Amino acid sequence: MSEETCLLRAQNIVKHFPGVVALDDVTFEVRAGEVHALLGENGAGKSTLAKCFIGIHQPTSGTIILDGKPAEFANTRQALDAGVSMIHQELSPVLSRPIMENIWLGREPRNKLGLVDHKKMYDDTKKLLAAIDMHDDPRTLMSELTVAKIQMIEIAKAVSYDSKLIIMDEPTSSLMDREVDQLFRIIRELTERGIGIIYVSHKMAEIFKISDRFTVLRDGKYIGTRETKESQLKDIINMMVGRDLKDMYSKSVHEKGEPLLEVKNLSSDKAFSDVSFTARRGEILGFAGLMGAGRTEVMETIFGYRRKTGGDIYMRGEKVQIKHTRDAIRRGLAMLTEDRRRTGIFPVLSVKNNMIYASLSNYLNKFGFLKFKEIEKDCTRYKEAIDIRTPNLEQQIQFLSGGNQQKVLVAKWLLTDPDVLILDEPTRGIDVGAKAEIYKLMENLAKEGKCILMVSSELPEILGMSDRIVVMHEGHVTGILENTPDMTEEHIMAYATKSVEKTT
């Protein structure tokens, strides 16, 4: 890369929170027209540094230079006015309002009378959506969109600010391959205009595909900056975790037991129909398919989030009626949802309270009082077993990194002692080190005789962890495949696009 103009330079950045040094003498720079990846494990300080650039946090010490001038943003409005915008990992749309109002919230176009110009807002939104190959009506309510589409709306919103620098924090966490290609096309168009991109992601393949350089943080400290094209995956991982990660997928061959869950001709309105499969004790059953295939909807129906309109569910050979999540939990089912922000965590509650929420009734004594010592003991055990990084169990979960929030939710469901654990995108937004820990945990649970249903959009993950793979296309099962050495991503995609006849 030729020597480009330095767009942003952060020097000796330190950020303290009560009892925590989140950033410790960090240096970072972005050139105009480059994609600079910011890497590190969960808790490394990536999001904290990004929030310093956007005005959510102010550094305890150090300097930030933007376009050759000192940048001290007291809030996000000042950062946006200076040309810095950010796509956050955790989406927070106003679900009750339409797309166009979400994009222009707080900066609505006005007519000569000072009133909101809805026609201009509509037309401008239409152009923005077309630029990212979205063709939804700008008047569509956000509540009617999928997580993937909401993610694309956030990208359109960031582009709409006409920024010099755009920070993208896990922008593809909810996107399928086609949508990722769209995003990369948009990024290339932005960099051709001289816009700098800070790209935060745990997906290493993306880093090599889209970034020019990368910087690694570890435990709040600056580790180094490298040219992407001159680096290898093992080098990046070693910088991130301080060690080699061998055998990322810890899957081993072990004996499977009797069927724990049987689904026969399950249907739910227009979401999916006639879905059938059997999951056995000690098995990790993967679910693959493109966005809109119906995988999540099947899991939500099994767990009682969604109403079934046909078919039957059997647990241990017994036909069961699951009309509510309480019924599912009582039958030995647990579900880690895809969107932890909307359907997972309670942000203002403590780590401990989030962990015991689903199993609270198990900690009542005969007088109806909570057994606080048992709660503390069990929560501490899972905190250590899954390596949840938090100062203490009383910390509000909203202050934990995304990966650690995910671990808390896994612990929450393990405390219910389920026989069948449904994991919907279990490693979304989690770094490579945390992924390896989740994979090891899944394998250990399978060895203990638990049954795991894993929905994942990452084909290497599906192939690396599944004993068998259920592939879906537009609400139907197109194949149930044995995961053998001959199985490839291409085989799965053939069934996911219905390029082959159904097999079981």
Disulfide bonds with the S-S distance in Angstrom:
none
